[in-house]
Amino acid sequence: MKRYLNFYFVIALLFILCAITSNYIWLNGDNSITGDGSANLLLFSITFLNDFLDIYNENTALITKIIKIKDLFCVPGRYSSIYYPNGLNVITLVSYLLFGKSLFVAKMSLFPYLFILFFFTYKIGKIIYSKTVGFWAIFILFMYPMIFEASRQYQLDIPLSAMVVLTIYFLLKCNYFQNTKYSLFFGFSLGLSMLTKGQAIFFVIGPLIIVVFKTFMLSVTTSRHSSKIKKRYNIIFSFLITIFIASLWWGNQMGSTIALMKEHIENPDLALNFNASFVNKYSLKSISYYLVKMINALGPILYGAGLASILFFIKKKGYKREILLSWIIFPLLVFSFIFMGKRVRHVMPCFPAFALITAWGIDQIRHKRIYYFVVCCLVVLCGMQFYICSYVSSGRIGKRHAILRPMHLLCRCLIDCDYGYETESPTRDNLMIDKVIQIMREHTLPDKRINIGIVDMAEIRPRGWEFLFWLHMKDRNINGIALRKTAPKFFEEFESFEFIIFYIPRKKNSSEEKISIKDIIIQKHWHRLHEMRKSDYLRDSLDKLIKAKEQFELLEVVPVTIKSSDELCEYLIYKRNV
């Protein structure tokens, strides 16, 4: 019996290794930045590294360096905000220092989180039900299109999901806070989860309330006074550890935290920046958004299998059912009814619980022939879904594989995934980053830190953040602000800009050779700038930018061809007159 049980543990580890290896092979041939917020987070990571190296290379006392590094970790960086704690930046910093600076290394820094996500999902399945359930849970979890697509993008969703799984694992292991070691591990893990992303608390709070309630209910029925005292101390100390760790980031900026929360709950304009925005967040479309979008996020087959399993699962009674259901239901209620902006990836930390319930449903099939038939169908269909979403839909297969197109069209009838992966997004080479830096450095000292402003007027890739990431990857002595969502900060820093770079679309065979800043803003009619002129605060700043042609001279026009959008664009590089 022991050998049989160990078999699933070995298979689970091999599957996790295969999943990580698959991502390694994929990312090794991929040089694209894709996914919501990826460019922002990559920029935060590279500037975090540069700021760390600046502190490390200072000729100051060790204690001074330690204080500065602590401050670097505990406050938002040059481009970041309170919304993005530095937990992921620290892991990526270590990866940069060990393996060098590159986009591949940044994405590879998610591998430890991927291992945690799968391994501890397996362990939770083993604790609650069996190793069989644990294995099928990690298989199903990795076969979710949103999971394997997000694991190839530099985003916070995989790290957050991994930390939530780890936290709930320790919550289960603490055994109603009777085990001191795991109670402290729980507090430590929850604190680190909050340093990954503040939303972690919404996924843990449901199971935590149930465990704490059960703990006090058991204390009432327990006659041993020492056991009651131990549980209470374990709860108190675990919470204190969580508060201490989380306060490293959130405690220093409590006012900003409250303002940020209110903005996400009350500000309808914020929702316009999301994939889904609703005038009435209590409308049927708004409330049902996540339930509908999860069809594509999980794949129709696995979503249907999960719903069928839940119908039987809710009939079960006991602590195990309540933990998993609260892990899913509480976050869905919060994100459906409270927050204005909606993206399906916001509820990704719920997916391990959904996978565990689906695996439980499969394990409940008692008839062997039906069980093997369901398992075989699931493996084949999930494999097809993985292949189609990863390679066919993304365009990764070449012309020599065109014979597979009919299979793709046939399978799309059963498998629908709209999370295609962009493999042709711009890289540092085809964005002419080296050329842009060379032009600026020809007019400044080689190691001088220069400030630049970037105005993205093409409304296609690359966005301003992505452009800044590649600039910082190549030259650490660059400070830049992109005029998009950071308009106020852009104009606050305006007087310090030595260069302004306009990124604009260019028609083929255009005869224009020189374009003034006034022509760019007035004649091109960039809608974002036009809308921003409605603001009294920004109107004066934009008028100042229009008049800036007297302060800046055009150095060079750099043509750029973006393969992914098949568009001709160009950089207009302006230098401030001395």
ZAGUVO-413010 format. One record per residue (C-alpha): chain; residue number from 1; residue in three letters; x negated, y negated, z. Coordinates in steps of 0.1 Angstrom, whole numbers. Each point is the difference from the previous one (the first is absolute). Layout:
cadena|num|residuo|east|north|up
A|NUM|Ala|X|Y|Z $
...
! end
This chain:
cadena|num|residuo|east|north|up
A|1|Met|0|0|0 $
A|2|Lys|-28|-24|8 $
A|3|Arg|-17|6|-33 $
A|4|Tyr|33|-7|-18 $
A|5|Leu|4|-33|18 $
A|6|Asn|-36|-10|-7 $
A|7|Phe|6|6|-37 $
A|8|Tyr|23|-31|-2 $
A|9|Phe|-25|-22|19 $
A|10|Val|-27|9|-26 $
A|11|Ile|23|-5|-29 $
A|12|Ala|11|-33|14 $
A|13|Leu|-36|-12|3 $
A|14|Leu|-8|12|-35 $
A|15|Phe|31|-18|-14 $
A|16|Ile|-11|-33|18 $
A|17|Leu|-35|4|-14 $
A|18|Cys|15|5|-35 $
A|19|Ala|22|-30|3 $
A|20|Ile|-29|-22|11 $
A|21|Thr|-22|15|-28 $
A|22|Ser|27|-7|-25 $
A|23|Asn|1|-36|10 $
A|24|Tyr|-39|-2|-1 $
A|25|Ile|0|13|-36 $
A|26|Trp|28|-24|-9 $
A|27|Leu|-16|-31|16 $
A|28|Asn|-34|8|-14 $
A|29|Gly|13|-6|-35 $
A|30|Asp|22|-29|10 $
A|31|Asn|-9|-36|3 $
A|32|Ser|34|-17|2 $
A|33|Ile|17|-21|27 $
A|34|Thr|36|9|2 $
A|35|Gly|28|0|25 $
A|36|Asp|18|-27|20 $
A|37|Gly|-25|-20|20 $
A|38|Ser|-31|20|-9 $
A|39|Ala|-19|-29|-14 $
A|40|Asn|7|-20|32 $
A|41|Leu|-12|28|22 $
A|42|Leu|-31|6|-21 $
A|43|Leu|-9|-37|3 $
A|44|Phe|5|1|37 $
A|45|Ser|-23|30|2 $
A|46|Ile|-29|-14|-20 $
A|47|Thr|1|-34|18 $
A|48|Phe|1|18|33 $
A|49|Leu|-32|18|-10 $
A|50|Asn|-16|-32|-12 $
A|51|Asp|9|-18|32 $
A|52|Phe|-13|29|21 $
A|53|Leu|-33|-1|-19 $
A|54|Asp|-3|-37|5 $
A|55|Ile|3|5|37 $
A|56|Tyr|-24|30|0 $
A|57|Asn|-27|-19|-19 $
A|58|Glu|2|-31|23 $
A|59|Asn|-31|-8|20 $
A|60|Thr|18|-1|33 $
A|61|Ala|2|20|32 $
A|62|Leu|16|34|0 $
A|63|Ile|27|-11|25 $
A|64|Thr|9|-29|-24 $
A|65|Lys|4|24|-29 $
A|66|Ile|22|23|20 $
A|67|Ile|23|-28|10 $
A|68|Lys|2|-12|-36 $
A|69|Ile|7|35|-13 $
A|70|Lys|28|4|27 $
A|71|Asp|15|-33|-12 $
A|72|Leu|-3|12|-36 $
A|73|Phe|20|31|8 $
A|74|Cys|27|-18|21 $
A|75|Val|10|-29|-23 $
A|76|Pro|11|-1|-36 $
A|77|Gly|-28|-5|-26 $
A|78|Arg|-4|-26|-26 $
A|79|Tyr|28|13|-22 $
A|80|Ser|20|22|23 $
A|81|Ser|28|-8|24 $
A|82|Ile|14|14|33 $
A|83|Tyr|21|24|-20 $
A|84|Tyr|-32|20|-9 $
A|85|Pro|-20|13|30 $
A|86|Asn|-36|9|-5 $
A|87|Gly|3|37|8 $
A|88|Leu|-3|12|-36 $
A|89|Asn|-27|-26|-7 $
A|90|Val|-22|16|27 $
A|91|Ile|2|34|-16 $
A|92|Thr|-7|-14|-34 $
A|93|Leu|-29|-20|14 $
A|94|Val|-16|32|12 $
A|95|Ser|5|15|-35 $
A|96|Tyr|-16|-30|-16 $
A|97|Leu|-30|2|23 $
A|98|Leu|-4|37|-6 $
A|99|Phe|6|3|-37 $
A|100|Gly|-3|-35|-14 $
A|101|Lys|25|-26|-14 $
A|102|Ser|24|13|-27 $
A|103|Leu|37|4|-6 $
A|104|Phe|-5|38|1 $
A|105|Val|-15|-2|35 $
A|106|Ala|28|-22|12 $
A|107|Lys|26|25|-12 $
A|108|Met|-20|29|13 $
A|109|Ser|2|-16|35 $
A|110|Leu|36|13|1 $
A|111|Phe|-12|36|0 $
A|112|Pro|-2|3|38 $
A|113|Tyr|35|-13|3 $
A|114|Leu|12|25|-26 $
A|115|Phe|-16|28|20 $
A|116|Ile|17|-12|32 $
A|117|Leu|34|-3|-17 $
A|118|Phe|0|36|-13 $
A|119|Phe|-18|17|28 $
A|120|Phe|21|-14|28 $
A|121|Thr|32|4|-20 $
A|122|Tyr|-10|37|0 $
A|123|Lys|-7|-1|37 $
A|124|Ile|34|-16|7 $
A|125|Gly|17|27|-20 $
A|126|Lys|-19|27|19 $
A|127|Ile|10|-16|34 $
A|128|Ile|37|-4|-8 $
A|129|Tyr|6|31|-20 $
A|130|Ser|-28|21|-16 $
A|131|Lys|-32|0|-20 $
A|132|Thr|21|10|-30 $
A|133|Val|21|-32|3 $
A|134|Gly|-31|-20|6 $
A|135|Phe|-16|12|-33 $
A|136|Trp|31|-5|-21 $
A|137|Ala|4|-34|15 $
A|138|Ile|-34|-12|-12 $
A|139|Phe|5|15|-34 $
A|140|Ile|33|-18|-4 $
A|141|Leu|-14|-32|14 $
A|142|Phe|-28|-1|-25 $
A|143|Met|24|8|-29 $
A|144|Tyr|20|-31|7 $
A|145|Pro|-8|-24|-29 $
A|146|Met|-3|-30|22 $
A|147|Ile|-24|18|23 $
A|148|Phe|-25|12|-26 $
A|149|Glu|3|-33|-19 $
A|150|Ala|-6|-21|31 $
A|151|Ser|-29|22|10 $
A|152|Arg|-18|-13|-31 $
A|153|Gln|7|-37|7 $
A|154|Tyr|-17|-22|26 $
A|155|Gln|30|-8|21 $
A|156|Leu|11|2|36 $
A|157|Asp|27|26|-5 $
A|158|Ile|-21|31|2 $
A|159|Pro|-21|-12|30 $
A|160|Leu|32|-11|18 $
A|161|Ser|18|34|-7 $
A|162|Ala|-31|18|13 $
A|163|Met|-2|-19|32 $
A|164|Val|37|4|6 $
A|165|Val|-3|38|-5 $
A|166|Leu|-30|1|24 $
A|167|Thr|19|-20|26 $
A|168|Ile|30|22|-1 $
A|169|Tyr|-22|31|2 $
A|170|Phe|-15|-13|33 $
A|171|Leu|35|-9|12 $
A|172|Leu|11|36|-5 $
A|173|Lys|-32|14|16 $
A|174|Cys|3|-21|31 $
A|175|Asn|30|22|10 $
A|176|Tyr|23|-26|15 $
A|177|Phe|-31|-19|13 $
A|178|Gln|-11|30|22 $
A|179|Asn|-33|3|-18 $
A|180|Thr|-22|-29|9 $
A|181|Lys|-26|4|-28 $
A|182|Tyr|26|0|-28 $
A|183|Ser|20|-28|17 $
A|184|Leu|-31|-22|-2 $
A|185|Phe|-7|11|-36 $
A|186|Phe|35|-10|-8 $
A|187|Gly|-5|-35|13 $
A|188|Phe|-33|-3|-18 $
A|189|Ser|14|12|-33 $
A|190|Leu|31|-23|2 $
A|191|Gly|-23|-30|7 $
A|192|Leu|-22|9|-30 $
A|193|Ser|32|4|-21 $
A|194|Met|10|-36|9 $
A|195|Leu|-35|-11|-12 $
A|196|Thr|7|17|-33 $
A|197|Lys|34|-17|-5 $
A|198|Gly|24|-14|24 $
A|199|Gln|30|19|-14 $
A|200|Ala|-14|32|16 $
A|201|Ile|21|-7|31 $
A|202|Phe|33|4|-20 $
A|203|Phe|-9|36|-9 $
A|204|Val|-12|11|34 $
A|205|Ile|26|-18|22 $
A|206|Gly|28|25|-7 $
A|207|Pro|-19|32|10 $
A|208|Leu|-16|-19|29 $
A|209|Ile|34|-10|14 $
A|210|Ile|12|36|-1 $
A|211|Val|-32|13|16 $
A|212|Val|1|-26|28 $
A|213|Phe|37|6|6 $
A|214|Lys|-6|38|2 $
A|215|Thr|-29|-6|23 $
A|216|Phe|20|-19|25 $
A|217|Met|29|25|-3 $
A|218|Leu|-24|28|8 $
A|219|Ser|-14|-20|29 $
A|220|Val|35|-1|16 $
A|221|Thr|3|37|-1 $
A|222|Thr|-35|7|11 $
A|223|Ser|-6|3|38 $
A|224|Arg|-38|-4|-1 $
A|225|His|-8|-36|10 $
A|226|Ser|-35|2|-13 $
A|227|Ser|12|10|-35 $
A|228|Lys|23|-31|-1 $
A|229|Ile|-28|-23|10 $
A|230|Lys|-24|15|-26 $
A|231|Lys|25|-5|-28 $
A|232|Arg|6|-36|10 $
A|233|Tyr|-37|-8|1 $
A|234|Asn|-5|16|-33 $
A|235|Ile|27|-21|-16 $
A|236|Ile|-13|-32|16 $
A|237|Phe|-36|6|-10 $
A|238|Ser|8|11|-36 $
A|239|Phe|21|-32|-4 $
A|240|Leu|-28|-22|15 $
A|241|Ile|-25|15|-25 $
A|242|Thr|23|-7|-29 $
A|243|Ile|6|-36|11 $
A|244|Phe|-37|-6|6 $
A|245|Ile|-10|13|-35 $
A|246|Ala|29|-16|-18 $
A|247|Ser|-6|-33|17 $
A|248|Leu|-35|-3|-15 $
A|249|Trp|18|-11|-31 $
A|250|Trp|36|-8|8 $
A|251|Gly|-5|-15|35 $
A|252|Asn|-22|-29|-12 $
A|253|Gln|27|-12|-25 $
A|254|Met|33|6|18 $
A|255|Gly|16|-31|-14 $
A|256|Ser|-10|8|-36 $
A|257|Thr|12|36|6 $
A|258|Ile|35|-12|11 $
A|259|Ala|2|-24|-29 $
A|260|Leu|-10|27|-25 $
A|261|Met|26|23|14 $
A|262|Lys|27|-26|-3 $
A|263|Glu|-10|-8|-35 $
A|264|His|3|36|-11 $
A|265|Ile|34|3|16 $
A|266|Glu|16|-34|-9 $
A|267|Asn|-18|-15|-30 $
A|268|Pro|19|10|-32 $
A|269|Asp|-28|-17|-21 $
A|270|Leu|-24|26|12 $
A|271|Ala|21|28|-15 $
A|272|Leu|-6|-14|-34 $
A|273|Asn|-36|11|2 $
A|274|Phe|11|36|4 $
A|275|Asn|12|26|-25 $
A|276|Ala|35|-3|13 $
A|277|Ser|16|-31|13 $
A|278|Phe|36|-4|11 $
A|279|Val|19|-32|8 $
A|280|Asn|20|20|26 $
A|281|Lys|-22|24|18 $
A|282|Tyr|31|17|13 $
A|283|Ser|14|8|-34 $
A|284|Leu|4|37|-11 $
A|285|Lys|-29|-3|-24 $
A|286|Ser|-23|-14|26 $
A|287|Ile|9|25|27 $
A|288|Ser|-2|30|-24 $
A|289|Tyr|-33|-12|-16 $
A|290|Tyr|-23|24|17 $
A|291|Leu|23|30|-3 $
A|292|Val|2|-5|-37 $
A|293|Lys|-36|-9|-7 $
A|294|Met|-12|30|19 $
A|295|Ile|13|22|-28 $
A|296|Asn|-29|-11|-22 $
A|297|Ala|-25|-5|29 $
A|298|Leu|4|37|11 $
A|299|Gly|11|14|-34 $
A|300|Pro|36|11|-6 $
A|301|Ile|-7|37|7 $
A|302|Leu|-17|-5|33 $
A|303|Tyr|24|-27|10 $
A|304|Gly|29|23|-6 $
A|305|Ala|-17|28|19 $
A|306|Gly|-6|-23|29 $
A|307|Leu|36|-12|1 $
A|308|Ala|13|36|-1 $
A|309|Ser|-24|9|29 $
A|310|Ile|11|-30|20 $
A|311|Leu|37|11|-2 $
A|312|Phe|-9|33|17 $
A|313|Phe|-27|-16|23 $
A|314|Ile|24|-24|17 $
A|315|Lys|20|29|12 $
A|316|Lys|-29|12|21 $
A|317|Lys|-2|-12|36 $
A|318|Gly|-30|-10|20 $
A|319|Tyr|-30|-21|4 $
A|320|Lys|-17|10|-33 $
A|321|Arg|30|-12|-21 $
A|322|Glu|2|-33|18 $
A|323|Ile|-36|-8|-5 $
A|324|Leu|0|5|-38 $
A|325|Leu|34|-16|-6 $
A|326|Ser|-9|-31|20 $
A|327|Trp|-33|-2|-19 $
A|328|Ile|21|-4|-32 $
A|329|Ile|32|-17|11 $
A|330|Phe|-13|-29|22 $
A|331|Pro|-24|-15|-26 $
A|332|Leu|25|4|-28 $
A|333|Leu|25|-20|21 $
A|334|Val|-25|-27|8 $
A|335|Phe|-13|-5|-35 $
A|336|Ser|35|3|-16 $
A|337|Phe|19|-24|23 $
A|338|Ile|-25|-24|15 $
A|339|Phe|-27|-9|-25 $
A|340|Met|7|-21|-31 $
A|341|Gly|-27|13|-24 $
A|342|Lys|1|37|-9 $
A|343|Arg|-25|24|-16 $
A|344|Val|4|37|3 $
A|345|Arg|-37|4|10 $
A|346|His|9|-18|32 $
A|347|Val|16|32|14 $
A|348|Met|-28|23|-12 $
A|349|Pro|-9|10|36 $
A|350|Cys|34|17|1 $
A|351|Phe|-9|24|-28 $
A|352|Pro|-19|25|22 $
A|353|Ala|31|5|21 $
A|354|Phe|20|5|-31 $
A|355|Ala|-25|26|-13 $
A|356|Leu|0|18|34 $
A|357|Ile|38|3|-1 $
A|358|Thr|-1|12|-37 $
A|359|Ala|-26|26|9 $
A|360|Trp|22|11|29 $
A|361|Gly|29|4|-24 $
A|362|Ile|-21|23|-23 $
A|363|Asp|-12|20|30 $
A|364|Gln|36|7|11 $
A|365|Ile|7|20|-31 $
A|366|Arg|2|36|13 $
A|367|His|5|19|-32 $
A|368|Lys|-34|8|-13 $
A|369|Arg|8|0|-37 $
A|370|Ile|18|-33|3 $
A|371|Tyr|-28|-14|21 $
A|372|Tyr|-27|10|-26 $
A|373|Phe|21|-13|-28 $
A|374|Val|5|-34|16 $
A|375|Val|-37|-2|9 $
A|376|Cys|-11|9|-35 $
A|377|Cys|24|-25|-16 $
A|378|Leu|-11|-27|24 $
A|379|Val|-37|6|-7 $
A|380|Val|4|0|-37 $
A|381|Leu|23|-31|-1 $
A|382|Cys|-22|-19|24 $
A|383|Gly|-31|8|-20 $
A|384|Met|17|-12|-31 $
A|385|Gln|11|-32|18 $
A|386|Phe|-35|-6|12 $
A|387|Tyr|-15|5|-35 $
A|388|Ile|26|-21|-17 $
A|389|Cys|-2|-30|24 $
A|390|Ser|-38|2|3 $
A|391|Tyr|-10|5|-36 $
A|392|Val|28|-1|-26 $
A|393|Ser|19|-30|13 $
A|394|Ser|-32|-19|8 $
A|395|Gly|-13|6|-35 $
A|396|Arg|-31|18|13 $
A|397|Ile|3|29|-25 $
A|398|Gly|-16|-6|-33 $
A|399|Lys|11|6|-36 $
A|400|Arg|-13|36|2 $
A|401|His|27|7|26 $
A|402|Ala|28|-15|-22 $
A|403|Ile|15|35|-2 $
A|404|Leu|10|-4|36 $
A|405|Arg|23|-29|-7 $
A|406|Pro|30|22|-8 $
A|407|Met|-5|16|34 $
A|408|His|-1|-34|16 $
A|409|Leu|33|-11|-17 $
A|410|Leu|16|33|11 $
A|411|Cys|-11|-3|36 $
A|412|Arg|11|-36|3 $
A|413|Cys|36|13|-1 $
A|414|Leu|-7|16|34 $
A|415|Ile|-29|-20|13 $
A|416|Asp|2|-38|1 $
A|417|Cys|-28|-21|13 $
A|418|Asp|-4|-37|-6 $
A|419|Tyr|-33|-4|19 $
A|420|Gly|-22|3|-31 $
A|421|Tyr|-37|-8|7 $
A|422|Glu|-16|-28|-21 $
A|423|Thr|-33|14|-13 $
A|424|Glu|-7|-29|-24 $
A|425|Ser|0|-29|25 $
A|426|Pro|-30|-24|-3 $
A|427|Thr|-33|7|15 $
A|428|Arg|-29|-23|9 $
A|429|Asp|-16|6|-35 $
A|430|Asn|30|-7|-22 $
A|431|Leu|10|-30|22 $
A|432|Met|-34|-16|-9 $
A|433|Ile|-7|-6|37 $
A|434|Asp|-38|1|-5 $
A|435|Lys|3|-26|-27 $
A|436|Val|21|-23|22 $
A|437|Ile|-24|2|29 $
A|438|Gln|-30|-6|-23 $
A|439|Ile|16|-32|-13 $
A|440|Met|7|-13|35 $
A|441|Arg|-35|10|12 $
A|442|Glu|-16|-19|-28 $
A|443|His|13|-32|15 $
A|444|Thr|-7|8|37 $
A|445|Leu|-29|14|21 $
A|446|Pro|-3|38|-2 $
A|447|Asp|9|8|36 $
A|448|Lys|22|-30|8 $
A|449|Arg|35|7|13 $
A|450|Ile|25|-15|-25 $
A|451|Asn|37|-7|4 $
A|452|Ile|23|5|-29 $
A|453|Gly|37|-3|-8 $
A|454|Ile|18|25|-22 $
A|455|Val|32|-8|-18 $
A|456|Asp|17|31|-15 $
A|457|Met|22|-12|-28 $
A|458|Ala|2|32|-21 $
A|459|Glu|25|17|23 $
A|460|Ile|-16|34|-10 $
A|461|Arg|-29|19|14 $
A|462|Pro|-24|-9|14 $
A|463|Arg|16|-19|28 $
A|464|Gly|-19|-26|19 $
A|465|Trp|-8|24|29 $
A|466|Glu|-13|27|-23 $
A|467|Phe|-22|-25|-18 $
A|468|Leu|-14|-12|34 $
A|469|Phe|-7|36|11 $
A|470|Trp|-22|6|-30 $
A|471|Leu|-17|-33|5 $
A|472|His|-8|8|36 $
A|473|Met|-11|35|-9 $
A|474|Lys|-26|-15|-23 $
A|475|Asp|-10|-31|19 $
A|476|Arg|5|-3|38 $
A|477|Asn|-7|-37|1 $
A|478|Ile|34|-10|-16 $
A|479|Asn|30|-14|18 $
A|480|Gly|31|-2|-21 $
A|481|Ile|37|-8|3 $
A|482|Ala|26|12|-25 $
A|483|Leu|29|-23|-7 $
A|484|Arg|29|24|4 $
A|485|Lys|16|6|34 $
A|486|Thr|-28|-20|17 $
A|487|Ala|9|-33|-16 $
A|488|Pro|-2|-21|32 $
A|489|Lys|-34|15|8 $
A|490|Phe|-12|-5|-35 $
A|491|Phe|7|-38|1 $
A|492|Glu|-14|-3|35 $
A|493|Glu|-33|14|-13 $
A|494|Phe|3|-19|-33 $
A|495|Glu|-27|-27|8 $
A|496|Ser|-25|27|8 $
A|497|Phe|3|18|-34 $
A|498|Glu|-32|-2|-21 $
A|499|Phe|17|19|-28 $
A|500|Ile|36|6|-11 $
A|501|Ile|7|30|-22 $
A|502|Phe|32|1|-20 $
A|503|Tyr|11|34|-13 $
A|504|Ile|24|-5|-28 $
A|505|Pro|15|20|-29 $
A|506|Arg|-13|-8|-35 $
A|507|Lys|17|6|-33 $
A|508|Lys|-20|18|-27 $
A|509|Asn|-17|-22|-26 $
A|510|Ser|6|-30|22 $
A|511|Ser|-19|-31|-12 $
A|512|Glu|-2|-17|34 $
A|513|Glu|-35|-5|12 $
A|514|Lys|3|-22|31 $
A|515|Ile|29|-3|23 $
A|516|Ser|3|-25|28 $
A|517|Ile|14|7|34 $
A|518|Lys|29|-24|-8 $
A|519|Asp|8|20|-32 $
A|520|Ile|-1|32|20 $
A|521|Ile|25|-11|26 $
A|522|Ile|23|-23|-20 $
A|523|Gln|0|15|-35 $
A|524|Lys|-1|36|9 $
A|525|His|29|-4|24 $
A|526|Trp|-10|26|25 $
A|527|His|32|8|18 $
A|528|Arg|-16|6|34 $
A|529|Leu|-16|-34|1 $
A|530|His|32|-16|-12 $
A|531|Glu|20|16|28 $
A|532|Met|-27|-10|26 $
A|533|Arg|4|-37|-11 $
A|534|Lys|34|0|17 $
A|535|Ser|-18|0|33 $
A|536|Asp|-9|-34|13 $
A|537|Tyr|-32|14|16 $
A|538|Leu|-11|17|-32 $
A|539|Arg|10|-27|-24 $
A|540|Asp|-28|-23|10 $
A|541|Ser|-25|28|0 $
A|542|Leu|10|11|-35 $
A|543|Asp|-1|-36|-13 $
A|544|Lys|-35|-1|14 $
A|545|Leu|-9|32|-19 $
A|546|Ile|14|-15|-32 $
A|547|Lys|-22|-31|4 $
A|548|Ala|-30|22|8 $
A|549|Lys|-12|-2|-36 $
A|550|Glu|-19|-31|10 $
A|551|Gln|-18|20|27 $
A|552|Phe|-7|32|-19 $
A|553|Glu|-16|8|-33 $
A|554|Leu|5|31|-22 $
A|555|Leu|-30|22|1 $
A|556|Glu|10|29|-22 $
A|557|Val|30|20|-13 $
A|558|Val|-5|38|5 $
A|559|Pro|23|22|-22 $
A|560|Val|13|32|16 $
A|561|Thr|19|29|-15 $
A|562|Ile|22|19|24 $
A|563|Lys|5|35|-13 $
A|564|Ser|28|9|24 $
A|565|Ser|22|-28|-12 $
A|566|Asp|-15|-4|-35 $
A|567|Glu|-2|-37|5 $
A|568|Leu|-27|-26|-7 $
A|569|Cys|-8|-22|29 $
A|570|Glu|-27|-24|10 $
A|571|Tyr|-17|-16|29 $
A|572|Leu|-4|-37|0 $
A|573|Ile|-28|-8|24 $
A|574|Tyr|-1|-36|13 $
A|575|Lys|-28|-15|21 $
A|576|Arg|5|-30|23 $
A|577|Asn|-20|-30|-11 $
A|578|Val|-27|-10|25 $
! end
